[in-house]
Amino acid sequence: MKTAKTSPIARLLEIVDRFPQARILVIGDFILDEYIWGNVSRISPEAPVPVVNVKRESFLPGGSLNVANNIRTLGGSVYPCGVLGRDLKGRLLLRGMRRLGIDTGGVILDASRPTTIKTRVVAHSQQVVRVDREKVEPISPLDVRKILKFVRRKITEIDALVIEDYGKGLIEPSLLAPLIKLARKFDKPVLVDPKEKHFSFYKGVTAITPNRAEACGAYQASGAFVNGHQPELEEVGRGLLKRLQAEAVLITLGEEGMALFEKNRPTAKIPTTAREVFDVSGAGDTVIAVFALGIAAGAGLREAAILSNLAAGIVVGKLGTATISPEEFKQAIRSKREGVLAHA
């Protein structure tokens, strides 16, 4: 007796329903996102710049902690690990993590490093300027040992390992090489949201999720651009797949959606689902978070990519480093035509 085939939409909803069973370890740069909200009614007489009349301020966990928060709000269990300064902003970020219910067992405090802060000034729903305060030198050998100790303690409990590389000094070969080795030993997928200049570090990971600029820049740095040759996206994706010996390369393409490159499978082009792009802040965090959740919940690479594309289409319609709820996500899945989900 034949059984009815599950529709793509029903299959994706089934995967989302399993998100609460997913356990994910996130290693990456901790950042405090500071927002200064205000209005602009005049230009400064001192320079041709707007004068922002500040109305309020807000603080949110950013960087790899935004990935962790995306995983948490969608129901997954997440264990972020990274370094904070022993300073006022570090304490503020710790309080923010606890307030949101984000696990703090992997927080490593280092008095020699300031907490990384990104301050965004927003007026009339538009970002006016961003100010970064950071130290990007590699973390100390002691911090590396503390991170590896935490990972060894958690590795058997998790379903996937996410590397969130913001280029602030945490993701370096001295840390990444033993992390990949450890994940391979315990057969845990390693998923990377990369930094362009660090692509050589990622050899042997399961999958990476660069945007088009990062992917093309990394491919160019590998010496693949010969005599002015400008490769097509297919060449870039396949080249990175081979170079990194990865199972998949998921390239985000903005308004064009995504392209998933896998070994021994044709490229999957996934069209965007965003209706209106309001703010792309944190969209890459949402992509890697949902991609990891999907894989940890039993999805195939293409199913996980389609889910991450749908999630990104939601968050770019919100202001700031936003998250989405499970019900909001499932409603978005139900509203899509079957044809949009055909790659699943």
N, C-alpha and C positions, 0 to 999 in steps of 0.2 A: 504493500500500500504506500503510495507516494504521499509525502508530507508537503504542505504548502510552503513555498519559499518565502522566507522573511524579507519584507521590503527593505530598501536601504534606510528609510526613515525609521522604521521599527528597530532595525539593527543598531543604528546610532543611539536611539533612545535607550535601548538595552544597555549599551556601553556606559552611557552617562549614569544610569541607575546603579552601575557597579563602581562608580567613582569613590563612594565611601569605603570601599574595601582596599583602595590603593594607598600604598605607603611610599613616600618619596623623600629622598635625601637631596637637599639643594645646597651646593657648595658655590660660594661666590662673594662678590663685593657687596658689603652692607652700605647702604646710602640712606641718609635722611633727606626726604623730599620736603622742602619748605615752600609753602605757597603764600604770597602776599597779594591779597585781593583788593582792588580799588577802582577808582574812576579817573578818567582823564578829561579835563575841560580846557586845558591851555598848554602852550609850549613854553618851556623855560626861557627866560630872557638871558640866561647865562650860556646856553648852547641850544642847538636845534633838536632838542629831545623833549618827549612828553613829561609833564609833571603828574605823577600818580598820587592821588589823594587816597591813602590807605584806609580801608574799612575794616578788614580783619586779616588774621593770619591762621594758617593751619599747617600741621605737620603729619606726614605719613611715612611709613617704612617704604623705602625705595630700593632700587637695584635688585639684587637677588631676593630681598625681602618682599618685593612686589610680586615676584614669581611665587614665593611661598604663600603670600596672601591670596593670590589667584587660586592656588591649589586648595587652600583652606576653605575659601568661600564656595567652591564647587564640591565640597564634601570630603576631599582627600585628607589623609594624615600626612603632615609634612614636618621635616626636621631640618631647618636651615642651619648652616654652619659658616661662620665668617668672623671677621675681626672688627671690633669697635675700639675707639679711643676711650681712655679713662677721663672723660671730660663731660661737661654739661650736656652737650648735644648727644653724646653716647648714652647718657642716662635717660634723656628724653626719648631716644629711639627705643631703648629697652622698655620703658613704660608703655610706649606705643605698641610694641610687640605683645606685651602682656594684656593690654586693653583689648587687642584684636584676637587674643587667644592663640597667638603664634608661639610655638615651643621655643624656649630660650636656652635649652641644654647645650646647644652648639655654639653659643656666643663666647668668643674669646676676647678678653680685654687686654689692651696693650697701651701702656702709658706713653710709649714713644711715638705713637701715631695718632693724629687727630681723626675724629670721626668725619667721614666724607659727607659734605652737605651740597645739595643742589637747590638753590633758591630761585624760584620762578616768580616774576612779577606779572600778574594777570589783571588787565583792565578791560572792562566791557567784554568779557569772555575771550579775550585775545591775549596771548603771551607777549609781553612787551620786551622783556629781557630775561636772561638766565645768568646767574652768578654761581660759579663752582668754587668750592673750597675743599682742597684735597691734597693728599700726599700719595704719589703714585709709585714710589720706590717699592721693590719687592718686600714682602713681609719677612720677618726674621726667621731663621732656622727653628727657633723655639716655637713660634706660632705654627710653622709647618708641622712640627711634631705633634702639637696639641690637636690640630685638625685631623691628622692621620689617626691619632688615638681615638678621637670621637667617631670617625668613620669605621674603624675596626670594630668598635662597640656596637654600631648600628647596622652593619652591612648585611647580617643575616636576617634582619627584621624587615628590610625594605624590598620594594619591587623594582625600583628604578633610581638611578643617580643622575641628577641634573647639574651641569656645570654652567654657571651664569657668569660670563666673563665681561666685565665692564672696563677692564684695563686699568684698575686702580691698585694693582700690585699684589693681589692675592693669587691669581691664576698664573703660575710660573712653572717651568719644567720640573723643578725640585718637588713640587706638590702634585702636579698633574700625572707624571709618569707613574708614581706608586699608586695613585688613585685608580688609574686605568688598569693597572696590573691587579689590584685588589678586586675590582669589579669583575674582571675576567675570571679570576679564580672562583668567585661565587656566582658566576653566570648572571650578572646584573647588567641590564642595558645602560649605557652611558650616553646621555643626550646633551648636546652643547649648543648654547646660544653664544656664538663666537665673537671675538674681537679680531678685526682684519689682520693686524700685525702678528697675531698669535697662532695662525693656522698651522704652522709647523709643529705646534705643541699637541695637536689633536689627533695625531695618527693612531688608529686603532679604536677610536670611539665608535659607538653604534650609529649615531646620526648627528648631523649639525643642522642648524636653522638660520643661515645667514640671510640678509637682505641682498638685493641685486648688486648694490655698490660694494658690499663686503665680499661677495662671492667673486665678482669680476676683479676687484683689487687684489684678492689673494691669488687668483689665477694668474694675473699679470705678474705678481711678485715671484711666482714660481718659474718665470722665464718663458711662459707659453706664448706671449705676444712677440712674434718674430717679424722683423721688417715692417712694423706698423700694422701687422695683421690684427684685426679686431674680431675675436671669435664670437659666434652666436651663443645664446644662452645654453643650448644643448651641449656644445663643446665645453663650456665652463662647468656645468653640472657634472658631466661625465668625467671631466678631467679631475675635479675635486674628489669625486667618488673614488677614482683610482688612486689618486695621490694619498688620500687619507686612509685607504683600505677600510672604508666605512660601509655599512649596509645601506645607508640612505643619506641623501643631501636634499633638504627641503628649502628651496629658495623662495623668499617672500618677494612679491613683485608689486606691492602697493595696489593701485587701482586695477591692475591686471590679475590680481589673485596670487596664486602660488604655483610652483612647479616642483614636483617630487621626482627625484632620480633614484632608482634602485638598481642593484645588480640584477642583470639578466631579466629585466622587465622594461617595457616601454615607458617613456616619460609620461607622467600624469599631469595634465594642465588643469588646475582647479580655479575656476573663475571667482572673482571677488563676490562677496555677499553684502558688502557695505552699501547702505542707501545714501548716507551722507557722512563725509569725513569731517569731523569736528575737531579732533585732537588725536594725533598719533602717539602721544606720550604713553609709553608702557605697552604699546601694541605687541612688540617683540616679546615682552615678558609673558603676555597672555598666550602667545603662540607656543612658546616652549612649555609653559605650564600645562596647557590642555593637551599638547602632543604627548607629554610625559604621562599625564593622567590616563589618556587613551591607551597607551601601550601597557601601563601598569594594570589597567582594567581588562586587558585581553584583546584589545583592538589590533588589527593589522596596521602596518605602516601607512597605507593609504587611508584607512578609516580614521586613524589618528590625525593625519594631515587634514582631512576634510573637516573634522571636528575643530581643529585649531584655526582653520580658515573661517569657519562660522563664528567662532568666539571672537576672533580679531575684528570681524565685521560689526560686531556689537560694540566693542570697547572704543573703536575709533569714532563712534557717534556720541561719546561722552567726553566731558572736560576733565583733564588731569589723568593721573595714573589710576584708571578705574578698574573695578572688578565686576563680575557678573554672578548672579545666583543660579543654582541648578534649575529652578523653575523658569527663569528668564531664558536660560540656555535651551531648555527643552521646548519652550514655546517657539524660539527661533528655528529650531530643527523642524518642528511640525509645520511651520509656515513655508518651508522651501519646497519647490517642485522636485519631483523624483529625478528629473533630468539633471538638476544641479548636483545631485548626489550620486550620479551614475558611476563614478570612479570607485565608490565603496564596494 
